[in-house]
């Protein structure tokens, strides 16, 4: 079998229709969207169309979507924008210990600026406790930021419940939905969320573009100054081809969401069934029921993660140890460490993440190869 890519939580290939949609905006439709002439107006219309597509996929309105350079910038925009604009109200932020580093490193920087941050613990499934959220709230709390679904173990957080707590307390609530977008239905007409981060390259769109949903009335400072783009919320000439591609990817994603969700569940179960029947020793990392369907994090006890990944690579199977943003680091996963699981599980964990072009036959093939490798190395 040819090479199999099971690392879609890190990034996804650009869909051919997305690339086709983007191509004209590199050469023919090259105008600056801020220009008032026809070339500019043509490009601005394309940006507006992409904004509409992303808003529609979230069941919200277009004027609440801000384009960014990716999920990291969207997260940074929230943390710094909310903190600096609302310092007169308070200086306390609540987040979780398993957030993406785009949030965690921003919080660490804010602490150096005099802000107070509470890092909520998680249980051994990677889930935040509602009781801990309630206990962490203070009169000085201005923002709660908890990711929708974890990028390493796939655990889905109780976003609705946390959002309701934030609403009742008069606190802004942000969720990083970079991994959830594209595999879960996100309805912002119902979810009690004030801010939500997205990334294009996780849904078969181009890299270098993302978006932030910011509900009406949110008080936040822009973090990029120098232009009136994005209604003065994010200065700088827009990444037009990227935004156009993101819009197309969002349209394609919505049309295939349920079909892909079902396929990912089937792939997951096929792999687990083979491992159970084989008798190899393994443990699933994450929540048993509340998980993103495309992420399967498993520890093959007694087999070092790096050794397993090297052997998979030799077999033409590409998976990972967790977040692509920390690949190459000798430090253990901060997510698994925060889950307070055994060291053996932490150092033998492998993440398989599925995408558009994968299927059940590939899952079966990969699972059997894993069994061969585990038996050879045990």
VOBA-1610 file (N, C-alpha, C; in pm, whole numbers, padded with zeros to 5 digits, always signed):
BEGIN
Unk+00085-00120+00000Unk+00000+00000+00000Unk+00088+00125+00000Unk+00045+00230-00071Unk+00125+00352-00077Unk+00125+00424+00059Unk+00203+00531+00068Unk+00214+00606+00193Unk+00077+00644+00249Unk+00066+00634+00381Unk-00060+00668+00448Unk-00035+00780+00547Unk-00106+00889+00531Unk-00091+01007+00616Unk-00200+01008+00722Unk-00160+00986+00846Unk-00253+00985+00959Unk-00214+01095+01058Unk-00187+01215+01007Unk-00146+01327+01093Unk-00224+01453+01058Unk-00353+01437+01034Unk-00437+01549+00990Unk-00465+01650+01100Unk-00440+01614+01226Unk-00455+01713+01332Unk-00342+01815+01326Unk-00231+01779+01260Unk-00120+01872+01241Unk-00148+01964+01123Unk-00184+01905+01010Unk-00224+01983+00893Unk-00289+01890+00792Unk-00359+01949+00696Unk-00430+01871+00595Unk-00387+01916+00456Unk-00397+01829+00356Unk-00365+01870+00219Unk-00471+01966+00166Unk-00429+02060+00084Unk-00523+02154+00024Unk-00611+02081-00077Unk-00741+02099-00064Unk-00836+02036-00156Unk-00816+02094-00296Unk-00821+02009-00402Unk-00803+02060-00539Unk-00898+02174-00575Unk-01022+02169-00528Unk-01117+02276-00558Unk-01080+02405-00486Unk-01016+02391-00370Unk-00969+02509-00297Unk-00857+02576-00375Unk-00762+02496-00422Unk-00650+02550-00501Unk-00701+02617-00628Unk-00797+02555-00692Unk-00856+02612-00814Unk-00922+02747-00785Unk-00988+02758-00672Unk-01054+02883-00633Unk-00952+02993-00603Unk-00837+02955-00549Unk-00735+03051-00510Unk-00655+03106-00629Unk-00628+03022-00727Unk-00535+03055-00834Unk-00553+03191-00900Unk-00675+03233-00937Unk-00691+03363-01002Unk-00644+03481-00919Unk-00641+03465-00788Unk-00609+03577-00699Unk-00458+03595-00678Unk-00379+03511-00744Unk-00234+03531-00743Unk-00189+03620-00858Unk-00263+03615-00971Unk-00218+03688-01088Unk-00325+03779-01148Unk-00439+03724-01183Unk-00540+03802-01255Unk-00614+03899-01163Unk-00671+03847-01055Unk-00744+03933-00960Unk-00649+03972-00848Unk-00553+04059-00878Unk-00445+04090-00784Unk-00466+04221-00709Unk-00580+04286-00727Unk-00602+04416-00666Unk-00598+04416-00515Unk-00572+04534-00459Unk-00576+04553-00314Unk-00722+04575-00274Unk-00777+04495-00184Unk-00918+04508-00150Unk-00956+04643-00090Unk-00857+04722-00048Unk-00886+04855+00005Unk-00895+04961-00105Unk-00856+04925-00227Unk-00864+05020-00339Unk-01010+05035-00385Unk-01047+05157-00427Unk-01186+05182-00464Unk-01215+05152-00610Unk-01111+05126-00689Unk-01136+05098-00831Unk-01183+04953-00850Unk-01211+04919-00974Unk-01272+04789-01005Unk-01186+04672-00959Unk-01054+04683-00977Unk-00966+04574-00935Unk-00979+04550-00784Unk-00985+04657-00707Unk-01000+04646-00564Unk-01136+04593-00524Unk-01239+04645-00591Unk-01376+04603-00557Unk-01397+04455-00585Unk-01338+04408-00694Unk-01351+04267-00731Unk-01294+04176-00621Unk-01178+04214-00569Unk-01113+04135-00466Unk-01189+04146-00333Unk-01237+04266-00302Unk-01314+04284-00178Unk-01440+04197-00179Unk-01503+04187-00296Unk-01622+04101-00308Unk-01587+03956-00278Unk-01471+03911-00325Unk-01428+03772-00299Unk-01405+03749-00150Unk-01345+03849-00082Unk-01323+03837+00063Unk-01457+03832+00137Unk-01548+03916+00096Unk-01681+03919+00159Unk-01752+03785+00140Unk-01735+03724+00023Unk-01797+03595-00005Unk-01739+03486+00086Unk-01606+03489+00106Unk-01542+03392+00196Unk-01588+03413+00340Unk-01601+03539+00379Unk-01649+03570+00515Unk-01790+03516+00534Unk-01872+03532+00432Unk-02009+03480+00438Unk-02010+03329+00455Unk-01921+03260+00382Unk-01916+03114+00388Unk-01877+03064+00527Unk-01780+03130+00588Unk-01736+03089+00722Unk-01842+03122+00825Unk-01905+03238+00812Unk-02014+03274+00904Unk-02129+03174+00894Unk-02163+03135+00771Unk-02271+03038+00750Unk-02238+02904+00815Unk-02111+02863+00805Unk-02071+02734+00863Unk-02080+02735+01015Unk-02080+02855+01075Unk-02088+02870+01220Unk-02225+02917+01268Unk-02317+02936+01173Unk-02452+02985+01204Unk-02447+03121+01274Unk-02367+03209+01218Unk-02357+03344+01273Unk-02358+03444+01159Unk-02333+03571+01189Unk-02336+03676+01087Unk-02194+03715+01045Unk-02182+03758+00921Unk-02050+03784+00862Unk-01973+03894+00932Unk-02043+03994+00987Unk-01971+04106+01049Unk-01906+04070+01181Unk-01920+03945+01222Unk-01856+03898+01345Unk-01735+03810+01318Unk-01696+03799+01191Unk-01581+03718+01151Unk-01463+03808+01115Unk-01349+03787+01181Unk-01228+03863+01155Unk-01123+03766+01100Unk-01065+03798+00984Unk-00961+03711+00929Unk-00827+03739+00994Unk-00751+03632+01018Unk-00619+03640+01081Unk-00521+03557+00999Unk-00398+03548+01049Unk-00297+03467+00980Unk-00302+03321+01023Unk-00393+03287+01112Unk-00405+03149+01157Unk-00464+03140+01296Unk-00472+03018+01349Unk-00527+02998+01482Unk-00444+03062+01591Unk-00312+03061+01576Unk-00224+03121+01676Unk-00251+03270+01690Unk-00260+03339+01577Unk-00287+03483+01584Unk-00426+03509+01643Unk-00524+03427+01607Unk-00659+03445+01661Unk-00658+03431+01813Unk-00585+03330+01864Unk-00575+03311+02009Unk-00504+03429+02075Unk-00393+03472+02016Unk-00319+03587+02068Unk-00405+03712+02069Unk-00481+03730+01962Unk-00568+03847+01948Unk-00670+03853+02061Unk-00722+03736+02099Unk-00818+03730+02209Unk-00752+03763+02342Unk-00644+03691+02374Unk-00582+03706+02505Unk-00534+03849+02529Unk-00457+03902+02435Unk-00403+04036+02453Unk-00509+04143+02431Unk-00597+04121+02333Unk-00700+04219+02304Unk-00797+04239+02417Unk-00844+04129+02476Unk-00939+04137+02588Unk-00869+04188+02713Unk-00749+04134+02742Unk-00678+04173+02865Unk-00651+04322+02869Unk-00597+04377+02761Unk-00558+04518+02761Unk-00677+04612+02754Unk-00785+04568+02689Unk-00902+04656+02677Unk-00988+04657+02802Unk-00972+04555+02887Unk-01061+04543+03002Unk-00987+04547+03136Unk-00868+04602+03134Unk-00787+04607+03255Unk-00852+04691+03364Unk-00936+04785+03325Unk-01005+04867+03426Unk-01109+04787+03502Unk-01154+04674+03443Unk-01255+04589+03507Unk-01193+04481+03595Unk-01074+04437+03557Unk-01009+04330+03631Unk-00884+04282+03559Unk-00809+04196+03627Unk-00683+04148+03569Unk-00667+03997+03579Unk-00781+03926+03593Unk-00775+03781+03615Unk-00829+03706+03493Unk-00753+03605+03450Unk-00790+03521+03335Unk-00789+03376+03380Unk-00888+03302+03331Unk-00895+03158+03360Unk-00874+03082+03229Unk-00786+02982+03233Unk-00766+02895+03117Unk-00742+02753+03170Unk-00713+02660+03081Unk-00686+02523+03126Unk-00540+02490+03104Unk-00495+02386+03172Unk-00354+02346+03166Unk-00322+02270+03038Unk-00422+02239+02955Unk-00396+02161+02833Unk-00422+02241+02707Unk-00426+02373+02719Unk-00449+02456+02600Unk-00332+02447+02502Unk-00358+02488+02379Unk-00251+02502+02281Unk-00155+02608+02332Unk-00028+02598+02293Unk+00070+02694+02342Unk+00043+02836+02295Unk-00037+02853+02191Unk-00076+02988+02150Unk-00151+03059+02261Unk-00223+02983+02341Unk-00294+03039+02457Unk-00203+03041+02579Unk-00138+02928+02607Unk-00057+02918+02728Unk+00059+03018+02729Unk+00128+03032+02618Unk+00240+03125+02614Unk+00192+03270+02621Unk+00075+03297+02565Unk+00017+03431+02577Unk-00015+03461+02722Unk-00071+03362+02791Unk-00104+03381+02933Unk+00021+03404+03016Unk+00127+03330+02986Unk+00253+03347+03059Unk+00309+03488+03039Unk+00296+03539+02917Unk+00343+03674+02889Unk+00258+03778+02964Unk+00128+03754+02966Unk+00038+03845+03038Unk+00069+03847+03188Unk+00110+03733+03242Unk+00148+03729+03383Unk+00266+03822+03410Unk+00360+03828+03314Unk+00474+03919+03328Unk+00431+04064+03323Unk+00314+04089+03262Unk+00261+04225+03253Unk+00174+04261+03373Unk+00162+04169+03468Unk+00087+04198+03589Unk-00050+04134+03597Unk-00087+04055+03497Unk-00216+03986+03501Unk-00204+03859+03584Unk-00315+03817+03641Unk-00320+03693+03718Unk-00390+03587+03633Unk-00332+03469+03625Unk-00389+03362+03543Unk-00409+03237+03629Unk-00529+03178+03620Unk-00556+03050+03684Unk-00557+02943+03576Unk-00472+02842+03594Unk-00464+02731+03500Unk-00542+02613+03558Unk-00659+02587+03503Unk-00744+02481+03555Unk-00682+02343+03531Unk-00687+02255+03630Unk-00639+02118+03609Unk-00741+02039+03526Unk-00699+01923+03479Unk-00792+01832+03410Unk-00783+01696+03477Unk-00884+01614+03456Unk-00879+01478+03512Unk-00798+01387+03419Unk-00797+01258+03447Unk-00714+01166+03368Unk-00768+01140+03228Unk-00885+01195+03197Unk-00938+01187+03060Unk-00913+01316+02984Unk-00854+01415+03052Unk-00826+01542+02988Unk-00938+01643+02995Unk-01031+01623+03089Unk-01148+01709+03096Unk-01141+01806+03214Unk-01188+01928+03188Unk-01197+02032+03290Unk-01321+02008+03375Unk-01312+02037+03504Unk-01426+02024+03594Unk-01502+02156+03603Unk-01635+02147+03591Unk-01720+02266+03604Unk-01703+02327+03743Unk-01688+02243+03843Unk-01670+02291+03980Unk-01542+02373+03992Unk-01436+02331+03922Unk-01311+02406+03925Unk-01326+02543+03859Unk-01406+02548+03753Unk-01432+02676+03686Unk-01501+02771+03783Unk-01603+02720+03850Unk-01678+02803+03946Unk-01589+02851+04060Unk-01503+02762+04108Unk-01413+02799+04219Unk-01310+02903+04176Unk-01271+02899+04049Unk-01167+02990+04000Unk-01218+03132+03977Unk-01348+03148+03958Unk-01404+03280+03930Unk-01380+03379+04044Unk-01347+03502+04005Unk-01328+03610+04101Unk-01399+03735+04049Unk-01411+03832+04135Unk-01468+03961+04091Unk-01381+04025+03984Unk-01251+03991+03983Unk-01157+04051+03888Unk-01142+03971+03759Unk-01218+03861+03745Unk-01208+03778+03624Unk-01267+03851+03504Unk-01192+03857+03394Unk-01240+03923+03273Unk-01254+03828+03155Unk-01188+03712+03161Unk-01189+03620+03047Unk-01170+03476+03092Unk-01247+03386+03032Unk-01224+03242+03043Unk-01190+03192+02903Unk-01080+03118+02889Unk-01040+03062+02759Unk-01015+02914+02774Unk-01105+02833+02720Unk-01093+02687+02727Unk-01117+02629+02588Unk-01026+02547+02539Unk-01038+02494+02403Unk-01158+02400+02390Unk-01212+02393+02268Unk-01330+02310+02243Unk-01296+02162+02248Unk-01196+02124+02169Unk-01150+01984+02166Unk-00999+01984+02161Unk-00936+01897+02240Unk-00791+01899+02250Unk-00724+01841+02126Unk-00617+01907+02083Unk-00548+01867+01961Unk-00461+01743+01976Unk-00431+01703+02100Unk-00346+01585+02121Unk-00425+01460+02154Unk-00521+01471+02246Unk-00596+01352+02288Unk-00742+01355+02242Unk-00787+01468+02190Unk-00922+01477+02132Unk-01034+01501+02229Unk-01006+01513+02359Unk-01111+01532+02459Unk-01190+01661+02433Unk-01322+01649+02434Unk-01411+01764+02415Unk-01450+01819+02552Unk-01438+01950+02567Unk-01468+02015+02695Unk-01617+02053+02704Unk-01667+02073+02827Unk-01808+02111+02846Unk-01828+02259+02813Unk-01819+02292+02686Unk-01820+02431+02641Unk-01951+02502+02674Unk-02061+02436+02654Unk-02190+02499+02682Unk-02202+02537+02829Unk-02163+02444+02917Unk-02173+02469+03061Unk-02079+02581+03105Unk-01956+02579+03055Unk-01861+02685+03091Unk-01910+02819+03040Unk-01963+02820+02918Unk-02015+02943+02860Unk-02129+03002+02941Unk-02216+02916+02992Unk-02328+02964+03073Unk-02278+03024+03205Unk-02174+02963+03262Unk-02115+03017+03384Unk-02057+03155+03356Unk-01987+03167+03244Unk-01926+03295+03207Unk-02033+03402+03184Unk-02141+03364+03117Unk-02250+03460+03091Unk-02308+03512+03222Unk-02333+03420+03313Unk-02394+03458+03440Unk-02301+03549+03521Unk-02170+03528+03505Unk-02073+03607+03580Unk-02035+03737+03508Unk-02083+03754+03385Unk-02048+03873+03309Unk-01903+03873+03263Unk-01854+03752+03230Unk-01714+03733+03189Unk-01710+03687+03043Unk-01617+03740+02966Unk-01602+03695+02827Unk-01556+03549+02825Unk-01608+03475+02725Unk-01568+03333+02710Unk-01515+03309+02570Unk-01393+03259+02563Unk-01327+03225+02437Unk-01300+03076+02430Unk-01321+03018+02311Unk-01281+02879+02290Unk-01200+02866+02163Unk-01088+02797+02173Unk-01006+02763+02057Unk-01070+02639+01994Unk-01135+02660+01878Unk-01207+02552+01812Unk-01134+02504+01687Unk-01003+02524+01683Unk-00924+02488+01564Unk-00940+02342+01528Unk-00938+02252+01627Unk-00952+02109+01597Unk-01097+02066+01583Unk-01187+02133+01651Unk-01328+02094+01646Unk-01394+02135+01515Unk-01350+02248+01460Unk-01409+02299+01335Unk-01380+02201+01222Unk-01483+02155+01159Unk-01467+02059+01050Unk-01508+01919+01086Unk-01519+01889+01217Unk-01563+01756+01258Unk-01683+01761+01353Unk-01710+01879+01409Unk-01827+01897+01495Unk-01913+02010+01442Unk-02042+02002+01466Unk-02134+02110+01431Unk-02117+02220+01534Unk-02078+02339+01489Unk-02059+02453+01578Unk-02165+02557+01546Unk-02261+02570+01634Unk-02374+02661+01612Unk-02364+02779+01707Unk-02309+02889+01657Unk-02288+03006+01743Unk-02414+03086+01768Unk-02523+03047+01707Unk-02651+03109+01741Unk-02706+03050+01870Unk-02648+02939+01914Unk-02693+02871+02036Unk-02583+02864+02142Unk-02458+02845+02101Unk-02349+02831+02198Unk-02322+02962+02271Unk-02307+02959+02403Unk-02277+03080+02480Unk-02128+03114+02474Unk-02082+03148+02353Unk-01941+03177+02329Unk-01928+03319+02275Unk-01834+03396+02327Unk-01811+03533+02282Unk-01704+03542+02174Unk-01606+03452+02183Unk-01493+03453+02089Unk-01454+03310+02056Unk-01421+03285+01928Unk-01390+03148+01885Unk-01286+03152+01775Unk-01179+03073+01790Unk-01067+03072+01695Unk-01077+02956+01597Unk-01036+02984+01472Unk-01039+02885+01365Unk-00908+02889+01287Unk-00879+02780+01216Unk-00763+02775+01127Unk-00800+02705+00998Unk-00755+02762+00887Unk-00788+02710+00754Unk-00722+02576+00725Unk-00595+02560+00763Unk-00522+02441+00716Unk-00560+02313+00788Unk-00654+02321+00883Unk-00705+02199+00945Unk-00827+02143+00871Unk-00880+02220+00773Unk-01000+02175+00701Unk-00975+02172+00549Unk-00851+02136+00512Unk-00813+02126+00370Unk-00810+02259+00298Unk-00783+02365+00376Unk-00759+02496+00320Unk-00610+02526+00326Unk-00568+02645+00280Unk-00426+02680+00281Unk-00375+02717+00420Unk-00245+02706+00438Unk-00181+02752+00562Unk-00172+02904+00561Unk-00152+02961+00679Unk-00130+03105+00689Unk-00255+03189+00690Unk-00370+03128+00719Unk-00494+03204+00729Unk-00585+03138+00832Unk-00651+03220+00910Unk-00744+03171+01011Unk-00852+03274+01031Unk-00931+03257+01134Unk-01039+03352+01160Unk-01072+03354+01308Unk-01127+03466+01350Unk-01175+03481+01487Unk-01319+03528+01481Unk-01406+03453+01546Unk-01543+03501+01569Unk-01540+03588+01692Unk-01591+03711+01678Unk-01601+03802+01792Unk-01744+03855+01796Unk-01817+03820+01901Unk-01956+03860+01908Unk-01970+04011+01927Unk-02087+04061+01893Unk-02113+04205+01902Unk-02099+04252+02047Unk-02039+04367+02063Unk-02028+04426+02196Unk-01905+04387+02273Unk-01823+04294+02217Unk-01700+04256+02288Unk-01600+04372+02281Unk-01545+04405+02396Unk-01447+04513+02404Unk-01307+04453+02397Unk-01240+04476+02282Unk-01106+04420+02262Unk-01021+04516+02182Unk-00896+04531+02222Unk-00803+04615+02148Unk-00749+04541+02027Unk-00733+04608+01913Unk-00665+04544+01800Unk-00518+04522+01835Unk-00459+04415+01785Unk-00318+04391+01818Unk-00228+04419+01698Unk-00285+04443+01580Unk-00209+04487+01464Unk-00264+04623+01420Unk-00180+04724+01421Unk-00222+04859+01387Unk-00156+04903+01256Unk-00226+04990+01183Unk-00166+05039+01060Unk-00261+05042+00943Unk-00386+05012+00966Unk-00484+05016+00858Unk-00624+04997+00913Unk-00723+05019+00827Unk-00863+05007+00868Unk-00924+04874+00828Unk-00840+04779+00788Unk-00892+04649+00745Unk-00965+04579+00859Unk-01051+04485+00820Unk-01129+04407+00916Unk-01200+04499+01016Unk-01258+04605+00963Unk-01332+04703+01044Unk-01248+04755+01161Unk-01122+04783+01131Unk-01025+04839+01225Unk-00990+04744+01340Unk-01023+04616+01321Unk-00995+04521+01428Unk-00865+04444+01404Unk-00814+04452+01279Unk-00689+04380+01248Unk-00626+04445+01125Unk-00529+04534+01147Unk-00468+04608+01038Unk-00382+04520+00949Unk-00359+04568+00827Unk-00273+04496+00733Unk-00349+04449+00611Unk-00285+04456+00493Unk-00349+04409+00371Unk-00381+04261+00382Unk-00500+04225+00347Unk-00549+04088+00365Unk-00474+03987+00276Unk-00462+03867+00328Unk-00408+03754+00251Unk-00520+03702+00161Unk-00537+03768+00047Unk-00655+03743-00037Unk-00663+03598-00085Unk-00559+03541-00148Unk-00572+03402-00193Unk-00603+03307-00077Unk-00539+03329+00038Unk-00563+03244+00154Unk-00706+03253+00203Unk-00757+03375+00211Unk-00895+03395+00258Unk-00994+03331+00161Unk-00972+03349+00032Unk-01059+03288-00069Unk-01057+03135-00056Unk-00936+03081-00035Unk-00924+02936-00018Unk-00992+02888+00108Unk-00980+02964+00215Unk-01045+02929+00342Unk-01197+02925+00323Unk-01250+03024+00252Unk-01394+03027+00228Unk-01442+02905+00151Unk-01367+02867+00049Unk-01403+02749-00030Unk-01393+02622+00053Unk-01288+02612+00134Unk-01271+02495+00220Unk-01387+02483+00319Unk-01434+02597+00370Unk-01547+02596+00463Unk-01673+02543+00396Unk-01695+02585+00271Unk-01813+02536+00197Unk-01806+02385+00177Unk-01689+02336+00136Unk-01672+02192+00113Unk-01685+02115+00244Unk-01632+02171+00352Unk-01636+02105+00482Unk-01779+02085+00529Unk-01860+02188+00517Unk-02000+02180+00562Unk-02075+02071+00487Unk-02049+02059+00359Unk-02121+01962+00276Unk-02084+01817+00304Unk-01969+01795+00367Unk-01924+01656+00391Unk-01910+01623+00540Unk-01951+01714+00627Unk-01923+01699+00770Unk-01975+01567+00827Unk-02101+01538+00809Unk-02159+01418+00871Unk-02100+01290+00813Unk-02078+01292+00682Unk-02020+01175+00616Unk-01880+01146+00669Unk-01798+01251+00687Unk-01663+01233+00738Unk-01663+01191+00884Unk-01750+01249+00963Unk-01761+01212+01104Unk-01785+01062+01118Unk-01880+01011+01043Unk-01913+00869+01049Unk-01794+00783+01006Unk-01725+00827+00901Unk-01609+00753+00853Unk-01499+00748+00959Unk-01475+00860+01027Unk-01370+00864+01128Unk-01403+00771+01246Unk-01530+00769+01286Unk-01572+00677+01392Unk-01545+00532+01351Unk-01577+00500+01226Unk-01557+00363+01176Unk-01409+00328+01171Unk-01327+00423+01130Unk-01183+00400+01125Unk-01128+00375+01265Unk-01170+00458+01358Unk-01126+00445+01497Unk-01161+00306+01552Unk-01286+00265+01532Unk-01331+00136+01585Unk-01261+00020+01517Unk-01232+00033+01389Unk-01161-00073+01317Unk-01022-00094+01375Unk-00952+00014+01404Unk-00818+00004+01460Unk-00821-00056+01601Unk-00911-00005+01683Unk-00919-00054+01821Unk-00957-00202+01825Unk-01047-00243+01736Unk-01090-00383+01732Unk-00974-00476+01698Unk-00892-00434+01602Unk-00776-00516+01563Unk-00678-00526+01679Unk-00654-00416+01749Unk-00559-00418+01860Unk-00611-00502+01975Unk-00741-00494+02000Unk-00799-00576+02108Unk-00785-00725+02076Unk-00817-00759+01952Unk-00813-00900+01910Unk-00670-00954+01906Unk-00573-00865+01882Unk-00434-00909+01868Unk-00370-00943+02003Unk-00426-00886+02110Unk-00371-00911+02243Unk-00255-00822+02281Unk-00218-00724+02195Unk-00110-00633+02233Unk-00159-00541+02345Unk-00063-00489+02422Unk-00099-00404+02536Unk-00105-00258+02491Unk-00219-00196+02511Unk-00234-00055+02473Unk-00338+00012+02562Unk-00330+00144+02570Unk-00426+00222+02648Unk-00465+00346+02568Unk-00594+00376+02562Unk-00642+00496+02493Unk-00625+00616+02586Unk-00569+00722+02534Unk-00555+00846+02610Unk-00663+00945+02567Unk-00741+00992+02663Unk-00851+01083+02631Unk-00980+01036+02694Unk-01087+01105+02661Unk-01217+01071+02719Unk-01281+00955+02644Unk-01347+00863+02715Unk-01405+00745+02649Unk-01524+00775+02559Unk-01594+00885+02584Unk-01713+00917+02502Unk-01709+01056+02441Unk-01653+01153+02512Unk-01651+01292+02463Unk-01517+01320+02394Unk-01508+01278+02267Unk-01382+01294+02195Unk-01408+01338+02051Unk-01310+01406+01993Unk-01315+01441+01852Unk-01296+01313+01771Unk-01382+01286+01673Unk-01378+01157+01604Unk-01253+01131+01522Unk-01181+01238+01485Unk-01064+01218+01397Unk-00933+01202+01472Unk-00937+01209+01605Unk-00813+01198+01683Unk-00817+01074+01773Unk-00716+00990+01757Unk-00703+00869+01839Unk-00562+00866+01897Unk-00550+00890+02027Unk-00421+00892+02095Unk-00409+00765+02179Unk-00305+00686+02152Unk-00291+00556+02215Unk-00149+00536+02265Unk-00136+00478+02383Unk-00005+00440+02436Unk+00012+00289+02417Unk+00121+00252+02349Unk+00156+00111+02334Unk+00263+00081+02438Unk+00216+00034+02552Unk+00299+00024+02672Unk+00426-00058+02647Unk+00538+00001+02688Unk+00666-00065+02670Unk+00738-00027+02543Unk+00671+00046+02453Unk+00731+00088+02326Unk+00749+00240+02327Unk+00873+00286+02321Unk+00901+00429+02322Unk+00836+00498+02202Unk+00779+00616+02227Unk+00708+00690+02122Unk+00796+00712+02000Unk+00917+00760+02021Unk+01005+00792+01908Unk+01038+00667+01827Unk+01060+00555+01895Unk+01089+00429+01827Unk+00970+00386+01743Unk+00850+00399+01800Unk+00729+00362+01726Unk+00711+00450+01602Unk+00732+00581+01618Unk+00714+00673+01505Unk+00815+00644+01394Unk+00938+00611+01432Unk+01041+00579+01333Unk+01004+00452+01256Unk+00953+00354+01327Unk+00912+00229+01262Unk+00791+00250+01172Unk+00699+00334+01215Unk+00584+00366+01130Unk+00629+00439+01004Unk+00723+00530+01020Unk+00775+00605+00906Unk+00838+00511+00803Unk+00914+00415+00851Unk+00976+00316+00762Unk+00871+00239+00684Unk+00756+00216+00748Unk+00645+00144+00682Unk+00564+00235+00591Unk+00600+00365+00585Unk+00524+00458+00501Unk+00397+00506+00567Unk+00395+00503+00701Unk+00278+00547+00778Unk+00320+00669+00860Unk+00246+00778+00845Unk+00288+00904+00906Unk+00188+00948+01012Unk+00230+00938+01137Unk+00149+00980+01252Unk+00240+01065+01340Unk+00201+01093+01463Unk+00281+01185+01543Unk+00273+01151+01692Unk+00347+01231+01768Unk+00345+01214+01914Unk+00253+01315+01980Unk+00196+01407+01901Unk+00108+01509+01958Unk+00110+01634+01874Unk+00115+01748+01938Unk+00108+01876+01869Unk+00226+01897+01776Unk+00197+01936+01651Unk+00303+01965+01554Unk+00385+02086+01597Unk+00327+02172+01680Unk+00396+02294+01722Unk+00507+02267+01822Unk+00510+02144+01878Unk+00617+02111+01973Unk+00697+01991+01925Unk+00680+01954+01797Unk+00754+01841+01742Unk+00904+01869+01751Unk+00981+01766+01784Unk+01125+01782+01798Unk+01166+01816+01940Unk+01071+01854+02022Unk+01102+01886+02161Unk+01126+01757+02240Unk+01225+01760+02329Unk+01252+01645+02413Unk+01161+01641+02535Unk+01087+01748+02555Unk+00995+01754+02668Unk+00873+01666+02643Unk+00822+01599+02746Unk+00700+01520+02728Unk+00581+01611+02702Unk+00477+01558+02643Unk+00357+01635+02613Unk+00300+01700+02738Unk+00281+01832+02733Unk+00223+01902+02849Unk+00080+01858+02874Unk+00013+01812+02768Unk-00126+01765+02782Unk-00129+01636+02863Unk-00046+01539+02826Unk-00044+01411+02896Unk+00007+01428+03038Unk+00104+01517+03058Unk+00154+01543+03193Unk+00043+01601+03279Unk-00034+01696+03223Unk-00144+01759+03297Unk-00253+01659+03333Unk-00267+01554+03250Unk-00368+01451+03277Unk-00328+01359+03392Unk-00203+01374+03439Unk-00155+01299+03557Unk-00166+01148+03537Unk-00122+01104+03418Unk-00122+00960+03391Unk+00019+00905+03411Unk+00032+00774+03404Unk+00159+00709+03432Unk+00266+00752+03331Unk+00391+00760+03379Unk+00502+00798+03292Unk+00515+00705+03172Unk+00490+00578+03193Unk+00500+00481+03083Unk+00402+00515+02971Unk+00283+00559+03009Unk+00184+00597+02907Unk+00227+00726+02835Unk+00282+00819+02912Unk+00325+00946+02853Unk+00433+00923+02748Unk+00527+00835+02777Unk+00644+00817+02690Unk+00622+00709+02583Unk+00500+00658+02572Unk+00471+00560+02467Unk+00348+00600+02385Unk+00309+00727+02396Unk+00185+00773+02331Unk+00208+00811+02184Unk+00114+00770+02101Unk+00116+00801+01958Unk-00022+00855+01919Unk-00023+00962+01837Unk-00150+01017+01791Unk-00172+00983+01644Unk-00286+00919+01616Unk-00331+00895+01479Unk-00446+00993+01455Unk-00439+01069+01347Unk-00549+01163+01319Unk-00588+01153+01172Unk-00718+01139+01150Unk-00772+01104+01018Unk-00819+01227+00941Unk-00828+01210+00808Unk-00871+01321+00723Unk-00951+01277+00604Unk-00978+01372+00519Unk-01069+01359+00405Unk-01037+01240+00316Unk-00909+01215+00289Unk-00871+01113+00192Unk-00838+00978+00254Unk-00858+00963+00383Unk-00839+00834+00449Unk-00965+00750+00441Unk-00950+00619+00462Unk-01067+00531+00463Unk-01043+00415+00560Unk-01144+00332+00576Unk-01139+00221+00672Unk-01033+00120+00633Unk-01015+00095+00502Unk-00912+00000+00459Unk-00773+00045+00504Unk-00747+00175+00497Unk-00620+00228+00544Unk-00606+00209+00695Unk-00715+00231+00767Unk-00713+00214+00912Unk-00679+00070+00950Unk-00738-00024+00879Unk-00712-00166+00904Unk-00565-00199+00875Unk-00515-00146+00765Unk-00375-00170+00727Unk-00280-00114+00832Unk-00304+00009+00874Unk-00219+00073+00974Unk-00224-00003+01106Unk-00343-00040+01148Unk-00358-00112+01275Unk-00280-00243+01274Unk-00285-00315+01163Unk-00211-00441+01153Unk-00060-00418+01152Unk-00017-00310+01089Unk+00125-00277+01090Unk+00172-00243+01231Unk+00087-00173+01305Unk+00119-00141+01444Unk+00138-00269+01524Unk+00050-00366+01505Unk+00060-00494+01575Unk+00194-00562+01543Unk+00232-00561+01414Unk+00361-00620+01374Unk+00477-00552+01445Unk+00475-00419+01447Unk+00585-00343+01508Unk+00591-00370+01658Unk+00476-00366+01724Unk+00472-00388+01870Unk+00526-00525+01903Unk+00485-00627+01828Unk+00532-00762+01856Unk+00682-00774+01830Unk+00731-00706+01729Unk+00874-00712+01696Unk+00959-00644+01803Unk+00905-00535+01861Unk+00982-00457+01957Unk+00963-00503+02102Unk+00863-00582+02125Unk+00833-00625+02264Unk+00931-00734+02311
//
